[in-house]
Amino acid sequence: MTGILAVDYTTRIPNNVGLAEDRTVLRALEGWHPGYLDWWQDMGPEGFQDSLVYLRTAVSVDPKGWAKFDYVKMPEYRWGILLAPQEEGRLVNFGEHKGEPAWQEVPGEYRAMLRRLIVIQGDTEPASVEQQRHLGKTAPSLYDMRNLFQVNVEEGRHLWAMVYLLQKYFGRDGREEANELLRRRSGSEDAPRMLGAFNEATPDWLSFFMFTCFTDRDGKMQLESLAQSGFDPLSRTCRFMLTEEAHHMFVGETGVGRTVQRTCEAMVAAGIDDPTDIHRVRALGVVDLPTIQKKINLHYALSLDLFGSEVSTNAANFYNAGLKGRFHETRIDDDHRLTADTYPVAKFVDGAIRLVDEPALTALNMRLRDAYTTDCAKSVERWNKVIEKAGVTFRLALPHVAFHRQIGEFRNVRATPTGEVVSQAAWEAMRDDLLPSAADGDFIAALMQPVTEPGRYASWIAPPKLGIDNKPGDYEYVKIEV
């Protein structure tokens, strides 16, 4: 494979950005590399660093055939710098600079804003690896373990992607920010990750599936918006990251779907027709559907907070500057400047939740969040089809956007999943019926017994329909040294 689509694997840092000729950046990245490997050993998947894992590695950025699969030990994975091909004559497509040539260098007046966008995105990548580092020990199958490790190494590569931009375009400031990305730790009191959802624990596999379905989907929306950027290197970086991100959401959506399927199969086999009879259902060694709903409530609400405030001058400034666009910006039929447009925003007004027209520029977070909700609803509907096909009477649903919020318009509002505003006392009384309780956590933790025999699966999850890379059902995706 030749040309811009191919990746140079002759250097210590695989890349398609010509690092061999860019000695200054190459030296900076080589200087950062040992610290990254130290971080990976300290905070990457615990207990499996010497295991051979059947992983995909990018060998091209051609969407028709960009990856190869092979066994590799995770610390030896070839993390690299990969940008999508440059589009000749690409323009800034929105904001004050609409119609101007896309920038190949950082515009001086937007240096601080652009660096902040890159750092925030970069900070999420190692955070999720840290949150998931213990999960390998309770994997429900080798298939699932392999998928966890694939997500982990690709989140590591996405960190490399952002660090390259910092090292290449931001000089000393960029080098300092790159080092800080390795210093912060998910959940740390002294140096936490920058966004709240990335400081939450991921204690079990159902949490992991919810995270990769809902929180990685937020990542997709943010990357899609950054892929519109007038700063061309950021756009090209995010366009390729989206190729990898799709698998992460697949792991989450199908993981929840397989959990739902196994629960329904066990209920039908046992003749249980009441999904809310959780004690009988749990006795079957599966996760009851009401608890799955509570997990949806929690992870969807946490992910909504990642969009920030519904009305945001920062979002308006990023858009005006041409740095961060809207989801599928070029497909939207308007002037792409938004100076006179409005957008309906959900707000808490006079004790009630109402839609209020706000300037479209300051309502960009709300618009992106709406697109996210539409995307999430498709996953939930696919889970409901699994339940319906099994003949079980139950429906999963996304909670109202005002439910359990810590950021934005509804942070001080107590609302039910259906959007009914209630008192603090009423909320506390129903909390354990709406969000996972300590008892729920204990039950799920008890289910998390590792299964490491090829082709075998834990009691609470159904096998996948297809193997990775078309491998058979009993393929040894991870070779674990005893």
VEXSESE-397614 format. One record per residue: residue in one letter; x, z, y of N, C-alpha, C in turn. Coordinates in steps of 0.05 Angstrom, whole numbers, plus 5000, padded with zeros to 4 digits. Example, Ala and Ser with C-alpha at 12.3 -4.5 7.8 and 13.67 -1.06 7.14 Angstrom:
A526451564886524651564910526451564934S525751424955527351434979525851575001
***
This chain:
M501750004976500050005000501850005025T501349825044503149805067501549825092G503149835115501849835141500950105150I499350115171498550355183496950535165L495550415144493950575126495550745107A498050665102499650795082500951045093V501651225075502951475083505751485073D507651555090510451575083510951835069Y511651825043512252065027515252105022T516951955037519751985033520852215050T519352315068520252545085519152805074R520253025084519253285075516353335083I515553215106512853235115511552955114P509852905093508552645091507052585117N507052325125505752265150505351965153N503551885171503251605178503451575209V505051755221505251755250508151705259G509851615240512651545247514351775254L514151995239515752235245518752175242A519551995225522351935220523651845246E522051715264523151615289522751815312D521052015307520352205328521852475322R524452475327526152695317525352965329T524552965355523953215368521553355354V519453205350517053315337517653385308L519253215294519953265266521453535264R523353575282524853835281522954065286A521154035305519254255312517454315287L516554115274514854155251516454265227E518954175224520654285203521254575208G521454645234521854925241519455105236W517054985237514555125233513955155203H514954965187514254935159514855195143P517155325145517655565130515655785136G514855815161512956025168510255955156Y509555705154507055625141507055695112L509355635098509555695069509455995065D510656145082510456435080507556525083W506156415103503256475106501756405081W502256165070500756075046501256275023Q503756355019504356534997502956815002D502856895027501657155033498657145033M497456925043494556925048493056705033G494456535019493156335003491956444977P490956274959489656374935491356574919E490356814916491857024903491857004873G494257004861494457004832494756734819F494656514834494656244822496756064834Q498756174848500656004862502455844842D502655944817504355804798502655634778S500055624782498355474764498355174772L498255004752497954724757494954664762V494354534784491654484792491254184795Y489054074785488453794787487353724814L489153664833488353624861488553334870R487053274890487353014903489253044927T490852844931492752834954492352564968A492252574994491952325009494452155007V494051905000496251714999495851485019S493551495033492851285051490551395069V489951255090487551325106485451105104D485750935083483750735078481450855063P479050855074476750985061476150875034K477050635027476450515001478150624979G480350754986482150864965484351024976W483651264986485551415003486951634987A485951704963487051934949487851874921K489852034911490552024883490252304872F489652324846489352584833491652634813D492552884813494652954794494953264794Y496353364774496853644773499053714792V498753934807500754024826500454334829K502654464833502454744841501954754871M500054924879499154924907501354954927P503355134924505455144944507154894947E506854714926508354464927506554224935Y504154284943502354074953503553934977R503153674979504453525000502553515024W502553735040501053735065502353535084G500753395098501853185115500353145141I501352965158500152895184498952625181L496252615181494852365176492852305198L493152075210491251985231489951725222A487351695228485951455223487251225238P486950975230488150755244487350735273Q489150655290488550625318486850385323E484750415339482950195346484050055371E484649805369485749655392483649645414G484449715438482749685461480549905463R480850125448478850335449478550455477L476050515485475450615511474350905509V474451045532473051295534470051225535N468451345519465651265516463651435530F464451635545462551815558463951965581G462252095597463352255619464252105643E465752235660466552125686468451885682H469851875659471851665654470851445636K468151435632467051235614467950955622G468850805602469650535607472650505612E474050725617476950715620478350705593P480850595592482250595566482650885555A482250915529482751175517485651265522W486051525525488651635532490351655507Q492851565509494851605487496551855493E496551945517497952195525495852375538V496552635540494752835551494452795581P492052755591491652745620492353015632G494153015652495153265664492953455673E490853355685488753525696487053655674Y487253555649485653665627487353805606R489853845612491753955593490754225581A489954415598489154675588486554655572M484654495581482154465567482554345539L484154145538484654005513486154185493R488054335504489554515486487654725474R485854825490483955025480482254915458L481254675461479554545441481154525414I483654435416485254395392485854665379V486454865395487155135384484755255370I482355235382480055355369479455215343Q479554955343479154805317481254885297G483754895306485954965288485655235276D484655425291484455705283482455735260T480455565258478455595237479555515210E481655345209482555235184483955445166P486055585176487255785159485356025155A483556075173481756295171480156285145S479056045139477356025115479056055089V481555975090483356015067483656325063E484056465085484356755083481856895072Q479556795081477056915073476556875043Q477656665032477056585004479356644984R481356794993483856814977483456954950H481457134948481057284923479157144903L477856934911475656824895476556704869G479056604867479956484843479756674819K479956934824479957134802477157164790T475057064803472357094793470956824790A472556614787471356344786469556314762P467156184766465256154744466055934724S468055774731469055564712471655454724L473155304707475555174717474754954737Y472454824733471554624752471254744779D469954974781469455104807472055204819M473755314801476355414811477955184824R477954954811479354724822478154644849N475554644851474254564876474954764899L475055014892475955224912478755154922F480555104903483355054911483654794926Q481954594919482054344935481154394963V479054544967478254614994480454765009N481754954995483855115008486154945017V487154765000489554605008488754415030E486354315030485554135051485054275078E484054525077483954685101486754725112G488654765094491454785102492454535115R491654305104492454045116491154015143H488754105147487454085173488854265193L489954485185491654645203494054475211W495354345193497654175199496753955220A494453845216493453635235493353735263M492353985267492154085294494854175305V496554285287499254365295500954125304Y500553895290501953655299501253585328L498653595334497853525361499053725381L499153985374500254185392503254135396Q504654075374507654035376508353775390K506753575385507353305396506753285426Y504553415434503553355461503553585481F504253825471504054065489506654225492G508954115483511454235488511654525479R512954685496513354975489510755115485D508755065503506155185499504955125472G505254875463504254795437505654945415R508354975417509755115396508955405394E508455525417507555805417504755835404E503055645411500355655400500455605369A502155425360502455375332503355625317N505155775329506056025316503756235316E502156245337499956425338497856365316L497556115309495656045288496456165261L499056215257499956345233499956655235R499856755260499957045264497157175260R495157045270492457155268491557165239R489757355233488757395206485757435207S484357315188481457355186480757655181G479057765198478258045195480158255206S482458165216484358355227483258495252E483858755254483058895279484958835301D487458795295489458745316489658455325A489358275306489657985312487557825296P485057855303482957705288482957415294R481557255277481056975283479156955307M479156725320477956695347474856695346L473756595324470856575322469756775301G467456895308466357115292465957055262A464756825256464156755228466656745211F468956705223471456675208472856945205N471557155214472557425208470757575189E468657435179466957555158468257535131A467557725113468557715086467057505070T468457385050467157205031467557345004P465757524997466257704974465557584947D464057364946463157264920462756964922W462356834899462156544898459656434911L457456584910455056494924455556484954S457056684964457856674993459656434999F461456374980463256144984461655884985F459655854967458055614967456455594993M455355825002453855825027455655755051F458055865050460055815072460755515073T461355395050462155115050459754935056C457355015050455054855057454354885087F454255125097453355165124455555175145T457655335140459755365160461555115161D462154995138463654745138462054515150R459354545149457654335162457854365192D458154615202458754645231461354505237G463354545219465954405223465554105224K463853995208463253705209462253625236M460353785247459153715273461253725295Q462953935294464953965314467053735312L467753665287469753445284468553185292E465953135287464652895296464752875326S464253095340464253105369467053055380L469053175367471853135376472852855368A471752735347472452465340471652265362Q469852345379469052175402470952185425S472852375424474552445447475952195459G476152205485477752005499480752035495F481552265485484452305478484752195450D485851965448485751805423487051945399P489352075402490552215379488752425367L487252565383485252765373483052625358S482052405370479952255357480752155330R483152045328484151935303484652155282T485552375291486052605273483352695261C481352735278478852835268477352635251R477652385256476352185240477352195211F479952245207480852265179480052535167M480152745183479353015173476453005162L474752845175471952825165471752715137T473652545130473752435103474052665082E475752855088476253075070473953285072E472953325096470853525100468353475083A467753215078465353145062465453285035H467753305023467953424996467353724998H468153855020467754145023464754195024M463254035038460354075040459054015013F460153814999459153744972459453994953V461754124955462254364938460154574944G459554614970457554824977454754754969E453954514976451154434971450554424941T452354304925451954284897452254554883G454054724894454354994883451855164885V450655154909448055294912445955164894G445954904893443954754877444254824847R446654844838447054914810446255204804T446655384824445855664821442755674819V441455524837438455514837437555404810Q438755184801437955054776438155254752R440355394751440755584728438655804729T438055904753436056114756433356014746C432555774754429955664746429855614716E432055504705432155464676431755724661A433155934670432956194656430156314659M428956284682426156384686424256234668V424455974667422555824650422955894621A425455914612425955974584424856254576A424956434596424056714591421056744597G419756534606416856554612416256714636I418056734655417656884680416556684701D414156734711413056544730412856664758D413856914762413857034788416757074798P417656894816420456904825421057164840T419057304850419557554865419857794847D419457754821419957974802422957984796I424458084817427358054816428658204794H427558424786428858584765428858434738R426558314732426458154707428257914708V428357784732429957544735432957614733R433657834747436557914746437457994718A435558104702436258184675437157944658L436557704667437357454653440157374660G441457524678444257454685444357224705V442357194722442256984743441557114769V441856954791441257054818438356984825D436757184831433957124837433656964863L431556804865431156624887430856774914P429457004915429357154941432057234951T433957304934436657374943438157124953I437756904940438856654950437856594978Q435256644982434156605009435456785029K435957035021437257225040440157125047K441457015027444156905033443956665052I441956495049441556275068441056385096N439356595098438756715124441356805138L443056935123445557045134447456825143H448056645125450156445130449256235151Y446756165150445755975171445956105198A445156355201445156495227448056525237L449956595219452756615227453856355236S452956135223453955875230452755775257L450255845262449155775288450755895311D451756135307453256265329455856115336L456855955317459255795322458855585343F456355515349455855305369456055425397G456155685400456355815426453655825440S453655885465451255915481449755655483E447055675482445455425484445955275510V446255425531446955295557449755375564S451455175568454355225571455655035591T456855155611458354995630460954885618N462055035599464554935585463954675571A461654675556460954425542460654195561A459354245584458954045605461653945615N463554135619466154055630467753885609F467553965584468953805563467853525562Y465153505565463853235564464553065588N464253185612464953045636467852935636A469653105624472453025624473052815603G471052755585471552555564473052665540L473152935537474653055516473153105490K470553185493468853235470466153125474G465352945457462752805461460552935444R458452785440456152875424456352755396F454852875378454752775351453852485351H455452305340454752015340454251915368E456051975386455751915415455051615419T456551435406456151155412453551035401R452051195385449551095374447151185392I447751355412445651455429445051265451D442451215456441651015476441151155503D443251205519442951305546445451225562D445851335586448051235602450751375595H450651575578453051715568454551855591R453051915612454052085635452252325638L449652295633447752515632447352665658T448052545680447952695706445052745715A443152585705440352625714438452695690D439552725666437952765642437453065637T435253125622434653395613434453395583Y434553645572434253685543432853945538P430953955519429454205514431154415500V431154655511432854875501431055105493A431355215469429955455461430955695476K429155835490430056065506428056295502F428856535509427156775508426156825536V423556765541422356785567419856955567D419857165583417557345585416657445558G418557525541417957645515417157445493A417457185499416756985479418956765477I418956625455420956415451419556155459R420856015479419655775489421755555492L420855305493422655085499422655035529V425055035541425254995570427154755575D426354565592428054345598430454435615E432854375606435254445620436854185625P438654185645440353945648441753875622A441653625615442753535590445753605587L447153595610450053655609450653935599T449154135609449654405601448254485575A446554305565445154355540446354215516L448954135519450253985498450554145472N451054405474451254565450448654575435M446454595450443754595438443254335423R443954115436443453855423445053835397L447553915398449253905374448154085352R447154325360446054515341443454395329D441854255344439454135333440153925312A442253765317443153565298444153715272Y445453935276446354095253444054205237T442054305250439654415236438354195219T438053955231436853725216438453665191D441153675194442953625171442653845150C442554095158442254315139439654305124A437454225138434854215126434754025103K436353815103436453615081437553755056S439653925059440754065036438654255024V437254405042435254595032433054445017E432254215027430154055014431053964986R433553894983434653814957434554054938W435054294947434854534930431954574922N430154534941427254564935426354374914K427454134914426753934893427654034866V429854174864430754284839428754494829I427854664847425854874840423254744832E422354544847419854404841419954264814K422254134808422553984783422354174759A423354424763423254624741420454744737G418654684756415954794754415655074764V417555174780417455444792416155424819T414455614826413155614851414655794871F416255664888417955804908419155604926R419455664952420755484970422855634986L425255514987427355615005426955495033A427855625053427555525081429755625099L430355475119432155565140430655765158P431955985166430656175184430456055212H428756175228428556095256431156135271V431655975291434255985305434656245320A432456405324432756655338433456885319F433456825293433857035273436757125271H437257385274439957505268442257375283R441757335309443857205325445557405340Q448157345342450057515357451057385382I450557125386451556975409449256805420G449156785446447256595458444656735467E442656565471440156645482438756875467F439156885441437657075424439257315414R441557355426443357565416442057845417N440357895437439058155439436158155430V435357935416432557915407432457985377R430358125369429958175341427558005332A428257805316426157615307426257585276T423957535264423857495236424757205229P425157145204425856865197423756655205T421356745209419256555219419156535249G420756695263420756685292419056885306E417957075292416257285304418057495316V417657555342419257755356418158035349V419958215339419058485331420858695345S419958945343421459165354423959225338Q425859365350428259445336427559615311A425659795314424859965291423659795268A421959595275420759425255422959255241W424859165257427059005247428659165226E429359415234430959585216429459635190A426759665192425159725168425159485148M425359245159425159005141427858875136R429958985147432558855146433458785118D433158975099434158925072432458725057D430058655068428458445056429158175067L430758165088431457915102434357835099L436058035096438957975094440058115069P442258015058443358145033443958435038S442958605020443358895022445858965006A446659215009448959314993448359294963A445859354956445059324927445159034918D444358854935444558564928447458494923G449158584941452058534939453258644913D452358884906453359004881452458844857F449958754857448958594835450458334832I450858194854452257934853455157984844A456358194855459158254847459358294817A457358424805457358474776457158214760L455858014772455557754758458257594759M459957664777462357494782464557554761Q463957484737465857504715467257234711P469857234710471256974709470856834682V470656574683470456404659472656194661T474656204643476956024646477355844621E475355834604475555654581474455384590P475955164586475054904594472254834584G470554734601467854654593465754884593R466655134597464855354597464155444626Y461755554629460755634656459555914655A459756064676458556324678455556314675S454356534668451456544661449656464685W450756494709449056464733449156194746I450656004734450955744747450855524726A449455304733449255074715451754894717P452454744696454754564698454054334718P456154204729455653984747454653734732K453453554746452553304733454853124725L456953124742459352964738461853124742G463953054728466553184732467953064756I470053194765471753094787473452864776D473552644791475152414784474252304756N471552324751470352224727471552354701K472452594703473552734680471352844662P471852874636469852984618469153274624G466953364613466053634619467853864611D469653814591471454024582474253984592Y474553844614477253784625478554044635E481154064631482554304640483554264669Y481754324688482354274716484554444727V484854684716486954864724488354964699K491054934698492655034676493655314683I492455514672493155784679495255894660E497455984671499556104654498756384646V498856434620498056704611500556894611
***
